[in-house]
Amino acid sequence: MSIWSQLSSLSRRAFEDDAAPGTDVDAPKCGPDPNDLEFTAAVVGLGAKLAKADGLVTIDEVAAFSRVFRSAPGDEPAMRRVFDIARQTVLGYESYARRIGKRYRDRPCLLEGVLDGLFLIAGSDGAVTGDELAYLKSVSDLFEFSEDTFRRIKAGHLGPDADDPYAVLGVSHDAPFEEIRTAYRRLMLRNHPDTLAGAKSAPREYEPVAHQKSAAITTAYARIRADRGFLISAD
């Protein structure tokens, strides 16, 4: 039985009980244990709550969830049943976010991938509302991300505040160029599609997100280089 089928059979209890099933098995550095039902329940619960944040669950949002957090072939019906139940009965999303945030604190790339997926769901209907943005900020806080980290993640999806490439890289305007280069390389190492493709343990559902994010990071870095008078070249 797949993880989606298991969760489908347990869905109401998983989304309503304070203690959902989980595991303490060591997980890959940037991925959860494949049998961690609590993590899967949390992701579905967070996606369902986000879809309801602006008061209306749209077909685009449900489709975006299926696309971003996609299941294995044949598991789609079970996954959709889980999401449908979650969006009706999900309770205490804060508890789920806080719990997986603590469990995977040493895997910020995993938590960031979850937040990236939520941003894509929020924007699937063409706009991110104020209520949805407030919800995303709340999840970021529960993951214990800093203000700068959330600003960088948001900028990668919605564009930087005041068209600011520094916000995309998460560096200050007066940062030395070497610090900017280091931030760029670190972010690309964490988010480049080739990195995910080469890491067998990486969650495959984040690959589409990685393409969009790596493009935003590269564009921001190129703009800073040009603004500072550097010739654009491979680093």
C-alpha positions in Angstrom: 0.0 0.0 0.0 1.4 3.4 -1.0 1.9 6.2 1.5 -1.0 8.1 -0.1 -3.3 5.1 0.2 -2.3 4.6 3.9 -3.0 8.3 4.6 -6.3 8.1 2.7 -7.5 5.3 5.0 -6.3 7.3 8.1 -7.1 10.8 6.8 -9.7 12.0 9.2 -7.8 10.8 12.2 -4.6 12.1 10.8 -5.9 15.6 10.4 -7.9 15.8 13.6 -5.8 14.0 16.2 -3.1 15.8 18.0 -0.7 13.0 17.5 -0.5 11.7 13.9 1.6 8.7 13.0 5.2 9.4 12.5 8.7 7.9 12.6 12.1 8.6 14.1 14.0 6.9 11.4 16.9 9.0 10.1 16.0 10.8 6.9 18.1 11.9 4.0 19.6 15.3 4.4 17.1 17.1 2.2 14.2 14.7 2.3 11.8 13.2 4.8 11.6 9.5 5.6 9.5 8.1 2.8 7.3 6.4 5.4 6.8 9.5 7.5 3.0 9.8 7.5 3.1 12.7 9.8 5.2 14.8 7.4 2.9 13.8 4.5 -0.2 14.7 6.5 1.4 18.0 7.5 2.1 18.9 3.8 -1.4 18.0 2.8 -2.9 19.9 5.7 -0.8 23.0 5.0 -1.8 22.9 1.3 -5.5 22.4 2.2 -5.4 25.3 4.7 -3.7 27.5 2.2 -6.4 26.8 -0.4 -9.0 27.9 2.1 -7.0 31.0 3.3 -8.8 33.3 1.0 -12.2 31.7 1.6 -12.4 29.8 -1.7 -10.8 26.5 -2.8 -10.4 26.7 -6.6 -9.8 24.0 -9.1 -6.5 25.6 -10.0 -5.3 25.3 -6.4 -6.2 21.7 -6.2 -4.5 21.0 -9.5 -1.5 22.9 -8.4 -1.2 20.8 -5.2 -1.4 17.7 -7.3 1.3 19.0 -9.6 3.7 20.3 -7.0 3.4 17.6 -4.4 2.8 14.9 -7.0 2.3 11.2 -6.1 3.5 8.1 -7.9 1.6 7.0 -11.0 -1.6 5.3 -9.9 -1.7 7.1 -6.5 -3.5 10.2 -7.8 -7.0 9.1 -6.7 -5.8 8.4 -3.1 -3.9 11.7 -3.0 -6.9 13.7 -4.2 -9.1 12.0 -1.6 -6.7 12.9 1.2 -6.6 16.6 0.0 -10.4 16.7 -0.3 -10.9 15.5 3.3 -8.1 17.7 4.6 -9.6 20.9 3.1 -12.9 20.1 4.8 -11.7 19.0 8.3 -8.1 20.0 8.8 -7.5 21.4 12.3 -4.5 22.8 14.0 -2.2 23.5 11.0 0.0 25.5 13.3 0.7 22.3 15.3 1.7 20.4 12.2 3.9 23.1 10.9 5.6 23.6 14.2 6.1 19.9 14.7 7.7 19.2 11.3 9.7 22.4 11.6 11.3 21.1 14.7 11.7 17.6 13.4 13.5 18.8 10.2 15.2 21.8 11.6 18.5 20.4 10.4 17.1 20.1 6.8 16.2 23.7 6.0 16.2 22.8 2.3 13.3 20.4 2.9 11.3 23.0 4.8 12.0 25.6 2.2 10.8 23.2 -0.5 7.5 22.9 1.4 7.1 26.6 1.6 8.1 27.0 -2.1 5.3 24.5 -3.0 2.8 26.5 -0.9 3.8 29.7 -2.8 3.1 27.9 -6.1 -0.3 26.8 -4.9 -1.1 30.3 -3.7 -0.2 31.8 -7.1 -1.9 29.1 -9.2 -5.1 31.2 -9.7 -3.1 34.2 -10.9 -2.7 36.2 -7.7 -1.5 35.8 -4.1 -4.0 37.5 -1.8 -3.2 39.3 1.4 -4.7 36.5 3.4 -2.7 33.9 1.6 0.5 35.9 2.1 -0.2 36.2 5.8 -0.7 32.5 6.0 2.6 31.8 4.2 4.4 34.2 6.6 2.8 32.3 9.5 4.1 28.9 8.2 7.5 30.5 7.7 7.5 31.7 11.3 6.5 28.3 12.6 9.4 26.8 10.6 11.5 29.3 12.5 12.8 31.0 9.3 14.2 34.5 9.7 12.6 37.6 8.2 15.4 37.7 5.7 14.8 34.1 4.7 11.1 34.6 4.2 11.8 37.8 2.2 14.2 35.9 -0.1 11.7 33.0 -0.6 8.9 35.4 -1.3 11.0 37.4 -3.7 11.8 34.2 -5.6 8.1 33.7 -6.4 6.5 37.1 -6.4 9.5 39.2 -7.3 11.6 41.2 -4.9 10.3 44.2 -3.0 11.0 47.2 -5.1 12.6 44.9 -7.7 15.5 44.2 -5.4 17.9 41.4 -6.5 19.6 41.6 -3.1 16.5 40.3 -1.5 16.5 37.3 -3.8 20.0 36.3 -2.6 19.2 37.3 1.0 22.1 39.7 1.3 22.3 43.4 2.3 23.0 46.1 -0.3 26.4 46.9 1.3 27.6 43.3 1.4 31.0 42.7 -0.1 30.9 41.0 -3.5 32.6 37.9 -2.2 29.7 37.5 0.3 27.2 37.9 -2.5 29.1 35.3 -4.6 29.1 32.9 -1.7 25.3 33.4 -1.1 24.7 32.8 -4.9 26.7 29.6 -4.9 25.1 28.3 -1.8 21.6 29.0 -3.1 22.3 27.4 -6.5 23.8 24.3 -4.8 20.7 24.0 -2.8 18.1 24.7 -5.5 19.6 23.8 -8.9 17.5 21.2 -10.8 20.7 19.2 -11.6 21.5 19.0 -7.9 18.1 17.5 -7.2 18.3 15.2 -10.2 21.6 13.8 -9.0 20.5 13.3 -5.5 18.5 10.0 -5.4 17.1 10.9 -1.9 15.9 14.4 -2.9 12.1 14.7 -3.0 11.3 14.6 -6.8 8.2 16.8 -6.3 10.5 19.8 -5.8 12.1 19.6 -9.3 9.6 22.0 -11.0 10.1 24.4 -8.2 13.8 24.3 -8.5 13.7 25.3 -12.2 11.8 28.5 -11.4 13.8 29.3 -8.3 17.3 28.8 -9.8 16.3 31.1 -12.7 15.3 33.8 -10.2 18.6 33.4 -8.3 20.7 33.5 -11.5 18.9 36.6 -12.7 19.4 38.4 -9.4 23.1 37.6 -9.3 23.6 38.7 -12.9 21.9 42.0 -12.1 24.1 42.7 -9.1 27.2 41.9 -11.1 26.2 44.3 -13.8 25.2 47.0 -11.3 28.7 46.7 -9.7 30.5 46.8 -13.0 31.5 43.2 -13.3 31.6 41.4 -16.6 29.1 38.6 -16.7 30.9 35.3 -16.7 30.6 31.8 -15.2 31.6 31.5 -11.6 
